[in-house]
Amino acid sequence: MNTIITFPAVKPVQQEALSVADACRALSVCRATLYSEINNGRLRSYTLGVRRYIAVKALHEFIAAREAETAPQAQQAAG
């Protein structure tokens, strides 16, 4: 007798946090630069056990803040 087991549809899980290595890839920076931004308080992170993570929301906030910093400089250079 063949038994067929079906599973309910599995929804893809949206990743809420990135490892340091993944955050480095996402920002195209080296590990030292990422830790420098964390240590300077510009990028929020947290630890779970011995591993450090960066919330995707914190990554988006970091990018927005860097864009806001460079926008006035770009306007001055153009004007």
C-alpha positions in Angstrom: 0.0 0.0 0.0 1.4 3.4 -1.0 0.7 6.3 1.4 0.9 9.8 0.1 1.8 12.4 2.7 0.9 16.0 1.8 2.1 19.1 3.6 0.3 22.4 3.8 1.7 25.1 1.6 4.8 26.5 3.2 5.0 30.3 3.0 8.5 31.6 2.4 9.9 33.2 5.5 11.1 36.7 5.1 14.5 37.1 6.7 14.4 39.6 9.5 18.1 39.7 10.4 21.4 39.1 8.6 24.7 37.6 9.9 27.8 39.8 9.8 28.9 38.1 6.6 25.6 38.6 4.9 25.4 42.2 6.0 28.9 42.8 4.6 27.8 41.3 1.3 24.6 43.4 1.3 26.5 46.6 1.9 29.5 45.6 -0.2 31.9 46.4 2.6 34.6 44.4 4.4 34.1 43.0 7.9 36.3 45.7 9.5 34.2 48.5 8.0 31.0 46.9 9.2 32.3 46.5 12.7 33.6 50.1 12.6 30.1 51.3 11.8 28.7 49.1 14.6 31.3 50.4 17.1 30.6 54.0 16.1 26.9 53.5 16.8 25.9 54.2 13.2 24.7 50.6 12.6 22.6 48.8 15.2 23.3 45.1 15.9 22.6 42.5 18.5 24.1 39.3 19.7 22.4 36.0 20.2 24.7 33.6 22.0 28.1 34.3 20.4 26.8 35.4 17.0 26.1 39.0 16.0 23.2 39.9 13.8 22.0 43.0 12.0 18.3 43.5 11.7 17.2 44.2 8.1 15.3 47.2 9.4 18.5 48.5 11.0 20.3 48.0 7.6 17.7 50.0 5.8 17.9 52.8 8.4 21.7 52.8 8.0 21.5 53.2 4.3 18.8 55.9 4.5 21.0 57.9 7.0 24.1 57.6 4.8 22.0 58.8 1.8 20.7 61.7 3.8 24.3 62.6 4.8 25.6 62.6 1.2 22.5 64.4 -0.4 23.5 67.9 0.8 27.1 67.4 -0.4 25.9 66.3 -3.8 23.7 69.4 -4.0 26.6 71.7 -3.1 28.9 70.1 -5.7 26.2 70.5 -8.4 25.3 74.1 -7.4 
